[in-house]
Amino acid sequence: MSNFSDPASPAAATARSKRATDLMRQGLAARHRAERRFRRYGLIAIVLGLTFVLFLLTSISATGLPAFQQTYVELDIYFDPEEIDPEGTRLPKTLSRANYAALVRSTLRHYFPEVSERRALRELYKMVSSGAGFELRKKVMQNPELIGTTETIWVPTSDDVDMLVKGHIDRHLPESERRVSDQQIAWIDQLMARGKLEKRFNTLFFVNGDSRQPELAGIWGAVMGSVYTLLVTLSLAFPLGVGTAIYLEEFAPKNRWTDLVEVNINNLAAVPSIVFGLLGLAVFINFFGLPRSVPLVGGLVLTLMTLPTIIIASRAALKSVPPSIREAALGMGASKMQMVAHHVLPLAMPGMLTGAIIGMAQALGETAPLLMIGMVAFIVDVPGGPLDPGTVLPVQIYLWADSPERAFVEKTAAAIMVLLGFLIMMNALAVYLRKRFERRW
């Protein structure tokens, strides 16, 4: 027989080695192809995710940016003493009850003296916001010396005029299909030609509370409600969460009861937020009798919701501290409490703060639990404390999104932009604290 057919011959060994090498190369090439496919799939997923996020942000920004501008009309107001204070007493009670809307109507009639019909006058008056009279009242209450003088004041127009100027109402449609009449469009064009109608930065959006009139509605009431709610949440959730994490991680014995507590804390982190709203409604409002729609109750409910997040993050921060730190402190004669307070806690605090900020960002964006405790009420006044009726930004967005007026659409998108800004800042602060104080062991 030939040596080639002998399994022990060098030629057979070489052939087997070559086949093994070919198989190894084929397997390696297959693994490389699979790795490249996986990378491509991952890259495609990232690009798709970023595309959707960019599309969402672009859509919200395109809708909400016009809300940061408002159409104003310039009025030469004569503060008629006979209308404001006929007796000349200058008493605040008398000044506050004056008919300031009549001063606005008088100025409009002076601008368009040819308008005399009652129906045409009603259309003319509707071009100016109903809040213009309140603006005049505020100025007179602050400075009664205005009575008897003529002042040039810019006041907001109605939401229909604002929508027309911004291009949201097509003036070329038939009159029956739009909310602004042909006569009103003619008056608007005349005012713009005189330089008495223009778009300005909408300061009312940032300083006013909620309103039924879109041109007067603002987010300041919701912002202050969110601030008071988060202050209550932070003042309760952070110390309770950190204290619980320290006890479970450093002092609690390892037995079935502590294991049960840990399992339930992890389970609470996955409970739907509306369940906490039902709990707050049953306990804080129905049992303890606390008032509805106040930041105090909202803060208590959000405390229950954010506690698991803060506890889990704080325990992870404590576990990241090397055991050698504990052993060195105990070896130097420190008690266990001193070891935790003076050595472990300062090193774990950056991670705890990061968890607390993430928990607060989660609480800031919650709506469902606050709806259950009545914070969906229409609140005009800006809350002055945790016990005053108020609402929060997510609930304000929900209310505006449910309003039929077209002007509230851009208000909703603008409020979403403000809320996203707060969330981005809070998450950026969490990242900064983690990078700034993080230690690698």
DOZADO-264192 format. One record per residue (C-alpha): x, y, z. Coordinates in nm, 3 decimals, padded with zeros to 5 digits. Example, Ala and Ser with C-alpha at 12.3 -4.5 7.8 and 13.67 -1.06 7.14 Angstrom:
+---------+---------+---------+
!      xx !      yy !      zz !
+---------+---------+---------+
!  01.230 ! -00.450 !  00.780 !
!  01.367 ! -00.106 !  00.714 !
+---------+---------+---------+
END
This chain:
+---------+---------+---------+
!      xx !      yy !      zz !
+---------+---------+---------+
!  00.000 !  00.000 !  00.000 !
!  00.097 !  00.359 ! -00.054 !
!  00.226 !  00.564 !  00.232 !
! -00.046 !  00.825 !  00.151 !
! -00.321 !  00.589 !  00.267 !
! -00.146 !  00.519 !  00.594 !
! -00.313 !  00.726 !  00.870 !
!  00.022 !  00.761 !  01.043 !
!  00.203 !  00.885 !  00.735 !
!  00.323 !  01.248 !  00.716 !
!  00.105 !  01.316 !  00.411 !
! -00.213 !  01.212 !  00.596 !
! -00.116 !  01.421 !  00.896 !
! -00.056 !  01.717 !  00.670 !
! -00.396 !  01.669 !  00.504 !
! -00.572 !  01.647 !  00.841 !
! -00.390 !  01.958 !  00.960 !
! -00.490 !  02.143 !  00.645 !
! -00.854 !  02.041 !  00.685 !
! -00.850 !  02.152 !  01.050 !
! -00.693 !  02.483 !  00.951 !
! -00.955 !  02.535 !  00.680 !
! -01.235 !  02.456 !  00.923 !
! -01.087 !  02.693 !  01.182 !
! -01.058 !  02.971 !  00.925 !
! -01.414 !  02.913 !  00.807 !
! -01.539 !  02.921 !  01.166 !
! -01.337 !  03.235 !  01.240 !
! -01.466 !  03.403 !  00.925 !
! -01.823 !  03.309 !  01.022 !
! -01.774 !  03.454 !  01.371 !
! -01.630 !  03.774 !  01.222 !
! -01.925 !  03.803 !  00.986 !
! -02.166 !  03.750 !  01.274 !
! -01.983 !  04.015 !  01.478 !
! -02.001 !  04.262 !  01.189 !
! -02.372 !  04.191 !  01.146 !
! -02.429 !  04.247 !  01.517 !
! -02.242 !  04.577 !  01.502 !
! -02.446 !  04.685 !  01.202 !
! -02.770 !  04.590 !  01.377 !
! -02.662 !  04.785 !  01.684 !
! -02.565 !  05.086 !  01.475 !
! -02.896 !  05.072 !  01.288 !
! -03.085 !  05.054 !  01.621 !
! -02.895 !  05.357 !  01.755 !
! -02.953 !  05.557 !  01.437 !
! -03.324 !  05.470 !  01.440 !
! -03.355 !  05.564 !  01.807 !
! -03.176 !  05.895 !  01.754 !
! -03.388 !  05.961 !  01.444 !
! -03.712 !  05.908 !  01.636 !
! -03.592 !  06.125 !  01.925 !
! -03.480 !  06.397 !  01.683 !
! -03.812 !  06.378 !  01.501 !
! -04.000 !  06.408 !  01.831 !
! -03.792 !  06.703 !  01.951 !
! -03.819 !  06.875 !  01.614 !
! -04.195 !  06.829 !  01.607 !
! -04.237 !  06.962 !  01.961 !
! -04.004 !  07.256 !  01.896 !
! -04.172 !  07.350 !  01.569 !
! -04.511 !  07.350 !  01.742 !
! -04.403 !  07.514 !  02.067 !
! -04.162 !  07.788 !  01.957 !
! -04.442 !  08.022 !  01.836 !
! -04.583 !  08.020 !  02.191 !
! -04.280 !  08.217 !  02.309 !
! -04.413 !  08.508 !  02.105 !
! -04.745 !  08.685 !  02.148 !
! -04.922 !  08.941 !  01.932 !
! -04.962 !  09.276 !  02.109 !
! -05.152 !  09.589 !  02.011 !
! -05.047 !  09.941 !  02.109 !
! -05.325 !  10.140 !  02.277 !
! -05.313 !  10.508 !  02.372 !
! -05.515 !  10.478 !  02.690 !
! -05.671 !  10.784 !  02.849 !
! -05.722 !  10.702 !  03.216 !
! -06.051 !  10.885 !  03.244 !
! -06.110 !  11.006 !  03.603 !
! -06.485 !  10.990 !  03.550 !
! -06.460 !  10.622 !  03.466 !
! -06.200 !  10.520 !  03.725 !
! -06.257 !  10.745 !  04.026 !
! -06.541 !  10.993 !  03.975 !
! -06.532 !  11.109 !  04.338 !
! -06.154 !  11.156 !  04.342 !
! -06.103 !  10.955 !  04.661 !
! -05.815 !  10.746 !  04.524 !
! -05.922 !  10.465 !  04.755 !
! -05.779 !  10.124 !  04.653 !
! -06.124 !  09.969 !  04.682 !
! -06.268 !  10.221 !  04.437 !
! -05.977 !  10.191 !  04.195 !
! -05.995 !  09.811 !  04.190 !
! -06.365 !  09.812 !  04.099 !
! -06.341 !  10.054 !  03.806 !
! -06.442 !  09.944 !  03.457 !
! -06.104 !  09.938 !  03.286 !
! -06.240 !  09.741 !  02.990 !
! -06.437 !  10.056 !  02.900 !
! -06.106 !  10.243 !  02.861 !
! -05.987 !  09.980 !  02.612 !
! -06.312 !  09.998 !  02.417 !
! -06.294 !  10.378 !  02.408 !
! -05.944 !  10.366 !  02.260 !
! -06.051 !  10.116 !  01.993 !
! -06.344 !  10.336 !  01.896 !
! -06.102 !  10.629 !  01.868 !
! -05.881 !  10.424 !  01.635 !
! -06.176 !  10.328 !  01.412 !
! -06.432 !  10.610 !  01.438 !
! -06.618 !  10.482 !  01.132 !
! -06.734 !  10.175 !  01.326 !
! -07.073 !  10.244 !  01.479 !
! -07.287 !  09.933 !  01.441 !
! -07.331 !  09.728 !  01.755 !
! -07.231 !  09.402 !  01.587 !
! -06.922 !  09.559 !  01.430 !
! -06.826 !  09.711 !  01.763 !
! -06.848 !  09.368 !  01.928 !
! -06.615 !  09.226 !  01.664 !
! -06.379 !  09.520 !  01.717 !
! -06.373 !  09.472 !  02.094 !
! -06.310 !  09.097 !  02.058 !
! -05.976 !  09.168 !  01.889 !
! -05.820 !  09.264 !  02.222 !
! -05.771 !  09.013 !  02.503 !
! -06.010 !  09.029 !  02.795 !
! -05.703 !  09.053 !  03.017 !
! -05.617 !  09.401 !  02.887 !
! -05.846 !  09.555 !  03.149 !
! -05.666 !  09.367 !  03.426 !
! -05.334 !  09.501 !  03.297 !
! -05.467 !  09.858 !  03.317 !
! -05.605 !  09.792 !  03.664 !
! -05.268 !  09.667 !  03.784 !
! -05.092 !  09.976 !  03.652 !
! -05.339 !  10.214 !  03.818 !
! -05.323 !  10.027 !  04.149 !
! -04.944 !  10.055 !  04.141 !
! -04.945 !  10.421 !  04.035 !
! -05.270 !  10.616 !  04.092 !
! -05.102 !  10.924 !  03.942 !
! -05.183 !  10.779 !  03.599 !
! -05.544 !  10.887 !  03.644 !
! -05.615 !  11.179 !  03.414 !
! -05.319 !  11.111 !  03.185 !
! -05.275 !  10.934 !  02.852 !
! -05.030 !  10.645 !  02.838 !
! -04.917 !  10.423 !  02.551 !
! -04.955 !  10.062 !  02.660 !
! -04.902 !  09.735 !  02.472 !
! -05.166 !  09.478 !  02.558 !
! -05.216 !  09.124 !  02.422 !
! -05.462 !  09.061 !  02.144 !
! -05.716 !  08.780 !  02.148 !
! -05.602 !  08.429 !  02.064 !
! -05.782 !  08.441 !  01.728 !
! -05.590 !  08.750 !  01.620 !
! -05.269 !  08.595 !  01.748 !
! -05.331 !  08.277 !  01.548 !
! -05.402 !  08.480 !  01.234 !
! -05.083 !  08.686 !  01.266 !
! -04.879 !  08.370 !  01.326 !
! -05.024 !  08.208 !  01.015 !
! -05.225 !  07.935 !  01.188 !
! -05.549 !  08.073 !  01.044 !
! -05.563 !  08.090 !  00.666 !
! -05.705 !  08.428 !  00.573 !
! -05.778 !  08.303 !  00.219 !
! -06.041 !  08.057 !  00.340 !
! -06.407 !  08.153 !  00.312 !
! -06.522 !  08.368 !  00.603 !
! -06.757 !  08.096 !  00.725 !
! -06.465 !  07.855 !  00.771 !
! -06.245 !  08.070 !  00.996 !
! -06.283 !  08.235 !  01.335 !
! -06.171 !  08.580 !  01.214 !
! -06.406 !  08.783 !  00.996 !
! -06.307 !  08.978 !  00.687 !
! -06.371 !  09.304 !  00.870 !
! -06.140 !  09.201 !  01.155 !
! -05.869 !  09.110 !  00.904 !
! -05.902 !  09.457 !  00.753 !
! -05.865 !  09.617 !  01.096 !
! -05.563 !  09.399 !  01.171 !
! -05.398 !  09.505 !  00.845 !
! -05.464 !  09.871 !  00.928 !
! -05.311 !  09.836 !  01.274 !
! -05.005 !  09.660 !  01.132 !
! -04.965 !  09.934 !  00.869 !
! -04.969 !  10.195 !  01.147 !
! -04.711 !  10.000 !  01.346 !
! -04.954 !  09.937 !  01.630 !
! -04.969 !  09.558 !  01.600 !
! -04.665 !  09.335 !  01.628 !
! -04.532 !  09.012 !  01.776 !
! -04.330 !  09.039 !  02.097 !
! -04.166 !  08.803 !  02.343 !
! -04.442 !  08.639 !  02.545 !
! -04.351 !  08.727 !  02.904 !
! -04.704 !  08.634 !  03.017 !
! -04.628 !  08.269 !  02.942 !
! -04.361 !  08.270 !  03.213 !
! -04.520 !  08.495 !  03.478 !
! -04.892 !  08.405 !  03.469 !
! -05.085 !  08.115 !  03.612 !
! -05.341 !  07.915 !  03.420 !
! -05.627 !  08.087 !  03.239 !
! -05.927 !  08.003 !  03.024 !
! -05.795 !  08.256 !  02.772 !
! -05.499 !  08.105 !  02.579 !
! -05.325 !  08.441 !  02.534 !
! -05.319 !  08.490 !  02.915 !
! -05.230 !  08.134 !  03.020 !
! -04.886 !  08.080 !  03.172 !
! -04.679 !  07.815 !  03.342 !
! -04.562 !  08.002 !  03.652 !
! -04.833 !  07.855 !  03.872 !
! -04.747 !  07.502 !  03.757 !
! -04.374 !  07.568 !  03.799 !
! -04.420 !  07.684 !  04.159 !
! -04.650 !  07.390 !  04.227 !
! -04.379 !  07.156 !  04.095 !
! -04.115 !  07.330 !  04.307 !
! -04.315 !  07.296 !  04.630 !
! -04.407 !  06.936 !  04.549 !
! -04.045 !  06.841 !  04.482 !
! -03.927 !  07.021 !  04.797 !
! -04.168 !  06.811 !  05.005 !
! -04.061 !  06.497 !  04.819 !
! -03.688 !  06.564 !  04.857 !
! -03.710 !  06.661 !  05.225 !
! -03.886 !  06.331 !  05.304 !
! -03.758 !  06.080 !  05.049 !
! -03.384 !  06.155 !  05.069 !
! -03.329 !  06.116 !  05.446 !
! -03.568 !  05.820 !  05.469 !
! -03.415 !  05.649 !  05.167 !
! -03.055 !  05.703 !  05.278 !
! -03.134 !  05.595 !  05.635 !
! -03.305 !  05.280 !  05.514 !
! -03.016 !  05.195 !  05.282 !
! -02.758 !  05.246 !  05.558 !
! -02.949 !  05.025 !  05.800 !
! -03.008 !  04.744 !  05.550 !
! -02.652 !  04.750 !  05.417 !
! -02.450 !  04.815 !  05.731 !
! -02.648 !  04.720 !  06.042 !
! -02.936 !  04.486 !  05.959 !
! -02.879 !  04.114 !  06.028 !
! -02.897 !  03.886 !  05.729 !
! -03.207 !  03.674 !  05.787 !
! -03.536 !  03.594 !  05.620 !
! -03.701 !  03.916 !  05.739 !
! -03.441 !  04.147 !  05.591 !
! -03.448 !  03.937 !  05.274 !
! -03.826 !  03.986 !  05.263 !
! -03.783 !  04.363 !  05.306 !
! -03.526 !  04.377 !  05.025 !
! -03.749 !  04.179 !  04.790 !
! -04.044 !  04.407 !  04.860 !
! -03.835 !  04.722 !  04.805 !
! -03.728 !  04.589 !  04.466 !
! -04.089 !  04.500 !  04.385 !
! -04.211 !  04.848 !  04.484 !
! -03.977 !  05.001 !  04.229 !
! -04.177 !  04.824 !  03.956 !
! -04.525 !  04.909 !  04.084 !
! -04.724 !  05.136 !  03.844 !
! -04.727 !  05.494 !  03.965 !
! -05.106 !  05.519 !  03.966 !
! -05.114 !  05.264 !  04.249 !
! -04.928 !  05.512 !  04.467 !
! -05.190 !  05.771 !  04.373 !
! -05.466 !  05.538 !  04.492 !
! -05.271 !  05.478 !  04.814 !
! -05.230 !  05.852 !  04.870 !
! -05.601 !  05.909 !  04.805 !
! -05.698 !  05.641 !  05.057 !
! -05.446 !  05.728 !  05.328 !
! -05.360 !  06.098 !  05.313 !
! -05.694 !  06.239 !  05.193 !
! -05.966 !  05.995 !  05.303 !
! -05.806 !  05.876 !  05.629 !
! -05.597 !  06.174 !  05.749 !
! -05.825 !  06.434 !  05.593 !
! -05.555 !  06.639 !  05.420 !
! -05.681 !  06.886 !  05.154 !
! -05.692 !  06.782 !  04.792 !
! -05.490 !  06.942 !  04.516 !
! -05.212 !  07.078 !  04.738 !
! -04.836 !  07.026 !  04.688 !
! -04.804 !  06.875 !  05.037 !
! -05.017 !  06.572 !  04.949 !
! -04.853 !  06.552 !  04.607 !
! -04.511 !  06.548 !  04.772 !
! -04.619 !  06.273 !  05.014 !
! -04.745 !  06.055 !  04.728 !
! -04.430 !  06.111 !  04.521 !
! -04.221 !  06.032 !  04.830 !
! -04.375 !  05.685 !  04.843 !
! -04.307 !  05.642 !  04.472 !
! -03.942 !  05.758 !  04.473 !
! -03.833 !  05.589 !  04.797 !
! -03.752 !  05.251 !  04.631 !
! -03.540 !  05.424 !  04.364 !
! -03.341 !  05.619 !  04.624 !
! -03.298 !  05.316 !  04.851 !
! -03.171 !  05.095 !  04.568 !
! -02.930 !  05.364 !  04.441 !
! -02.804 !  05.437 !  04.793 !
! -02.740 !  05.069 !  04.865 !
! -02.549 !  05.036 !  04.540 !
! -02.339 !  05.339 !  04.638 !
! -02.263 !  05.184 !  04.980 !
! -02.167 !  04.852 !  04.821 !
! -01.921 !  05.032 !  04.593 !
! -01.712 !  05.143 !  04.893 !
! -01.428 !  04.886 !  04.935 !
! -01.441 !  04.666 !  05.248 !
! -01.085 !  04.776 !  05.327 !
! -01.217 !  05.121 !  05.423 !
! -01.446 !  04.966 !  05.680 !
! -01.179 !  04.730 !  05.808 !
! -00.923 !  05.009 !  05.842 !
! -01.165 !  05.232 !  06.037 !
! -01.264 !  04.949 !  06.270 !
! -00.900 !  04.850 !  06.312 !
! -00.816 !  05.205 !  06.427 !
! -01.072 !  05.175 !  06.705 !
! -01.374 !  05.347 !  06.546 !
! -01.718 !  05.225 !  06.638 !
! -01.943 !  05.093 !  06.366 !
! -02.147 !  05.413 !  06.371 !
! -01.831 !  05.624 !  06.343 !
! -01.706 !  05.404 !  06.062 !
! -02.027 !  05.454 !  05.867 !
! -02.071 !  05.826 !  05.940 !
! -01.709 !  05.940 !  05.900 !
! -01.572 !  05.708 !  05.631 !
! -01.830 !  05.507 !  05.434 !
! -02.107 !  05.765 !  05.402 !
! -01.889 !  06.050 !  05.264 !
! -01.750 !  05.817 !  04.998 !
! -02.095 !  05.686 !  04.904 !
! -02.267 !  06.027 !  04.908 !
! -02.203 !  06.115 !  04.539 !
! -02.383 !  05.798 !  04.429 !
! -02.664 !  05.868 !  04.674 !
! -02.705 !  06.222 !  04.542 !
! -02.714 !  06.087 !  04.187 !
! -02.989 !  05.842 !  04.281 !
! -03.183 !  06.117 !  04.458 !
! -03.165 !  06.349 !  04.155 !
! -03.279 !  06.070 !  03.924 !
! -03.566 !  06.000 !  04.163 !
! -03.661 !  06.369 !  04.164 !
! -03.651 !  06.377 !  03.784 !
! -03.883 !  06.076 !  03.782 !
! -04.117 !  06.252 !  04.026 !
! -04.113 !  06.573 !  03.819 !
! -04.246 !  06.390 !  03.514 !
! -04.523 !  06.199 !  03.691 !
! -04.889 !  06.270 !  03.622 !
! -05.100 !  05.965 !  03.708 !
! -05.058 !  05.965 !  04.090 !
! -05.125 !  06.340 !  04.108 !
! -05.444 !  06.306 !  03.905 !
! -05.575 !  06.066 !  04.168 !
! -05.534 !  06.322 !  04.450 !
! -05.706 !  06.607 !  04.265 !
! -05.412 !  06.810 !  04.135 !
! -05.591 !  06.823 !  03.800 !
! -05.808 !  07.111 !  03.923 !
! -05.813 !  07.442 !  03.734 !
! -05.590 !  07.669 !  03.946 !
! -05.555 !  08.034 !  03.845 !
! -05.359 !  08.173 !  04.140 !
! -04.991 !  08.097 !  04.185 !
! -04.946 !  07.886 !  04.502 !
! -04.759 !  08.059 !  04.781 !
! -04.674 !  07.747 !  04.980 !
! -04.718 !  07.370 !  05.008 !
! -05.068 !  07.409 !  05.153 !
! -05.207 !  07.630 !  04.877 !
! -05.402 !  07.469 !  04.591 !
! -05.176 !  07.408 !  04.294 !
! -05.085 !  07.187 !  04.005 !
! -04.760 !  07.068 !  03.844 !
! -04.614 !  07.097 !  03.497 !
! -04.711 !  06.749 !  03.366 !
! -05.070 !  06.796 !  03.482 !
! -05.077 !  07.147 !  03.330 !
! -04.966 !  06.996 !  03.000 !
! -05.243 !  06.738 !  03.028 !
! -05.504 !  07.010 !  03.090 !
! -05.390 !  07.224 !  02.798 !
! -05.372 !  06.924 !  02.563 !
! -05.739 !  06.858 !  02.638 !
! -05.844 !  07.218 !  02.555 !
! -06.021 !  07.274 !  02.221 !
! -05.864 !  07.612 !  02.134 !
! -05.592 !  07.605 !  01.868 !
! -05.375 !  07.844 !  02.071 !
! -05.346 !  07.587 !  02.351 !
! -05.175 !  07.344 !  02.111 !
! -04.861 !  07.557 !  02.093 !
! -04.889 !  07.632 !  02.467 !
! -04.886 !  07.257 !  02.531 !
! -04.577 !  07.203 !  02.318 !
! -04.401 !  07.501 !  02.480 !
! -04.475 !  07.364 !  02.828 !
! -04.336 !  07.025 !  02.718 !
! -04.017 !  07.204 !  02.607 !
! -03.987 !  07.367 !  02.949 !
! -04.045 !  07.034 !  03.125 !
! -03.786 !  06.861 !  02.905 !
! -03.544 !  07.143 !  02.986 !
! -03.586 !  07.081 !  03.360 !
! -03.544 !  06.705 !  03.315 !
! -03.230 !  06.749 !  03.103 !
! -03.079 !  06.985 !  03.362 !
! -03.152 !  06.746 !  03.646 !
! -03.003 !  06.449 !  03.462 !
! -02.702 !  06.660 !  03.359 !
! -02.654 !  06.755 !  03.724 !
! -02.663 !  06.387 !  03.821 !
! -02.401 !  06.303 !  03.558 !
! -02.184 !  06.595 !  03.670 !
! -02.197 !  06.493 !  04.036 !
! -02.111 !  06.135 !  03.949 !
! -01.815 !  06.238 !  03.732 !
! -01.699 !  06.507 !  03.972 !
! -01.695 !  06.304 !  04.294 !
! -01.669 !  05.948 !  04.166 !
! -01.370 !  05.748 !  04.293 !
! -01.232 !  05.443 !  04.123 !
! -01.091 !  05.183 !  04.358 !
+---------+---------+---------+
END
